[in-house]
């Protein structure tokens, strides 16, 4: 089962065309043209992920919540890549703590 997530576009009043798609084995794809083209997320995109969850000036809030649905598929399929992603999530939480804005990362799964 594929899962689709909207990537918010600040200047759009609607969902826009940007999406993340998570495959059955935890592989992650990004599209910015509503499924016309896809880019597989790999090591070269980890810096972009970190920037996405630490640069939220376009969406100011008193707190942020990031929900990751079924991360075990990714962690089992790509354990080394999962470790990188997990470290990025942890460092983002620490970043927001330093400026007194909570970021909660909820990992929701089967267990």
C-alpha positions in Angstrom: 0.0 0.0 0.0 1.4 3.4 -1.0 0.9 6.4 1.3 0.7 9.9 0.0 1.5 13.1 2.0 1.1 16.7 0.9 4.1 18.9 1.1 2.8 22.3 1.9 3.5 25.1 -0.5 3.4 28.4 1.4 2.1 30.5 -1.5 -0.7 28.1 -2.3 -4.2 28.4 -0.9 -4.9 24.7 -1.8 -2.8 21.6 -1.3 -0.7 22.4 -4.3 1.1 19.8 -6.4 4.0 18.7 -4.1 3.8 15.2 -2.5 5.8 12.6 -0.7 4.9 9.1 -1.6 6.0 6.2 0.7 6.2 2.8 -0.9 5.5 -0.7 0.7 9.2 -1.2 1.5 9.6 2.3 3.0 11.1 3.9 -0.1 10.4 7.6 -0.3 9.6 9.6 -3.5 9.0 13.3 -4.0 7.0 14.9 -6.8 6.6 18.7 -7.3 4.3 18.3 -10.3 1.5 16.2 -9.0 2.8 12.7 -10.1 4.2 13.6 -13.5 7.7 13.0 -12.3 9.3 11.5 -9.2 12.6 11.7 -7.5 13.7 9.0 -5.1 14.8 10.4 -1.8 18.3 9.2 -0.9 21.4 10.5 0.9 21.6 13.5 -1.4 18.3 14.7 0.0 18.9 14.4 3.7 20.1 18.0 4.0 16.9 19.1 2.3 14.9 17.2 4.8 16.7 18.8 7.7 16.1 22.2 6.2 12.4 21.5 5.7 11.8 20.7 9.3 14.0 23.5 10.8 13.1 26.3 8.4 9.5 26.9 9.1 9.4 30.7 9.0 6.6 30.5 6.4 4.5 28.7 8.9 5.0 30.3 12.4 3.5 28.4 15.3 3.8 28.1 19.0 4.6 24.4 18.5 5.0 21.8 15.7 3.9 18.2 15.5 5.4 15.9 12.8 3.6 12.5 12.4 5.4 9.7 10.7 3.1 6.8 9.9 4.5 3.3 9.9 8.2 4.1 10.0 9.1 0.4 10.6 8.7 -0.3 6.9 11.5 2.1 6.2 13.6 1.0 9.1 13.5 -2.6 8.1 14.0 -2.0 4.4 16.8 0.5 4.7 18.3 0.4 8.2 21.3 2.6 7.5 19.1 5.3 5.8 16.6 5.0 8.6 19.4 5.8 11.1 20.2 9.0 9.2 16.5 10.0 9.0 16.1 9.3 12.7 19.2 11.4 13.6 17.8 14.2 11.5 14.5 14.1 13.3 16.2 14.0 16.7 18.4 17.0 15.8 15.4 18.9 14.6 13.7 18.4 18.0 16.8 19.7 19.7 17.0 22.7 17.3 13.5 23.7 18.2 14.0 23.2 21.9 16.9 25.6 21.8 14.6 28.4 20.6 11.8 27.4 23.0 9.3 26.1 20.4 8.4 22.5 20.8 8.6 20.1 17.9 7.1 16.7 18.6 7.8 13.8 16.3 5.3 11.0 16.6 6.2 7.7 15.1 3.0 5.7 14.7 3.2 2.1 13.7 1.8 -1.4 14.0 3.1 -2.2 17.5 
